[in-house]
Amino acid sequence: MANMSKSSELPDCCYPNQPLLICPSSPTPKHSLYLSNLDDQKFLRFSIKYLYLFKKSVGLDSLKYSLSRVLVDYYPLAGRLRAGAEDDQKLQVDCNGEGAVFAEAFMDISADELLELSKRPNRSLRKLLYRVEALTFLDVPPLVVQVTNLRCGAMILCTAINHCLCDGIGTSQFLHAWAHVTTKPNLDLPIAPLHSRHVLKPRNPPQVNFTHPGYTRTNPKDDTHMIMDIAKFLQSQPLVPASLTFTASHILHLKGQCVPSLKCTTFEALASHTWRSWVRSLDLSPSHNVKLLFSVNVRRKLIPEMPQGFYGNGFVLGCAQTNAKDLVSANLHNSVKLVQQAKSTLDNDYIRSMIDLLEDKTARTDLSASFVISQWSKLGLEDLDFGEGKPLHMGSLTSDIYCLFLPVVGDFDAVRVLVSMPESIVEKFEYYMKEYNLDKEGDHANGCQGKII
């Protein structure tokens, strides 16, 4: 029996069989699927990795069968990414029905031990997802699944879904469809997926009628700019994950710094606070321009609205920006207004201009001085049920310098903030994230509880 101490890593997985390719259970269309300019962005060339812990295992045969069934509807996930023949190397999906990777494993731990360990980010969680040996990102199948049974009868489900094929809303739609087919095999899917991305095609000729501060045009031969690249600085050092949970009362406290003169959403308050804490911890030059990039769903912002079931990337990045001095010296009210202004620009004309801008392959997401937040906390990811109840825990398998707002199982109004930073600044970041909540007596008891490994 494995001995799990607080400092120990997860034991290795035991794989009783070689991973399988799960193909659609009936014939699917064979064609190349056009990916939109929003799908084909360089910064999306990775997989979204989810981790679920369920109290009771679901039969492997049942999961394999229902996956093959749902891949008939979601057949691009059974295909393979290819680079186009043109010079721009635009990605497309070869819908060939080759199949999704399905690995089954056993790990000698209990659900309680996993829950305890998952309170803090831990790199050894990566053991729970089968690693596909591949030369390039394109060689990894768009969908990789591992089901790991634990000694207590619990089950861990890990999925890696290629971000070029869908966003967080699309991944949630797919996972709920898979669960639906598992539990209600004779009923149609509640939402049929829409494969076509042509609603997001650029205009001909492109019409870039706005400035788009979230993007920069890059010349690969130009390395003369002297502005500090924060992303490169952060990634040049070993990263340590920070995880902080904000309850409804914490969030109400944050919003209280803006009312009554300014009403704001939970996301606006927490995103602004996290951005300010990040910039404060970096000790930047006061004049340094800093940006907050955050995902905004545009399915209902376009004219006409995108059809229900669209499961590609239907989001753009809103961009708030100011200089470091103004961000950290002003109050939260000021940064919330910046976020709200960035959101208000994202109408149909602005989004169409952004899609057209991306026809220029030198246009890249400006990560050099940006804090990037992706919102996972209101996608229904924590409600996934394959027939044995909702998960005991849901989270991200890995942590990066991109910040995730994650759901908290059992507490709909709470949000867990997860981001990785160099060890030299992570303590400062956590201090600033908690600082607002200290009262005059220095009472830490009600502050946000955040721990690092």
Salt bridges, closest charged atoms under 4 A:
GLU9 OE1 - LYS127 NZ 3.62
ASP12 OD1 - LYS127 NZ 2.95
ASP39 OD2 - ARG197 NE 3.09
ASP40 OD1 - ARG45 NH2 3.04
ASP40 OD2 - LYS90 NZ 3.79
ASP40 OD2 - LYS361 NZ 3.70
ASP94 OD2 - ARG82 NH2 3.81
GLU98 OE2 - ARG80 NE 3.49
GLU104 OE2 - LYS64 NZ 3.03
ASP108 OD1 - ARG151 NH1 3.15
GLU113 OE2 - ARG151 NH2 3.17
GLU116 OE1 - LYS119 NZ 3.15
ASP167 OD2 - ARG299 NH1 2.98
GLU268 OE2 - LYS343 NZ 2.90
ASP283 OD2 - LYS428 NZ 2.67
GLU305 OE1 - ARG300 NE 3.85
ASP356 OD2 - ARG203 NE 2.65
ASP360 OD2 - ARG217 NE 2.76
ASP366 OD2 - LYS291 NZ 2.64
ASP383 OD1 - LYS390 NZ 3.58
GLU388 OE1 - LYS56 NZ 3.99
GLU435 OE1 - ARG280 NH1 3.03
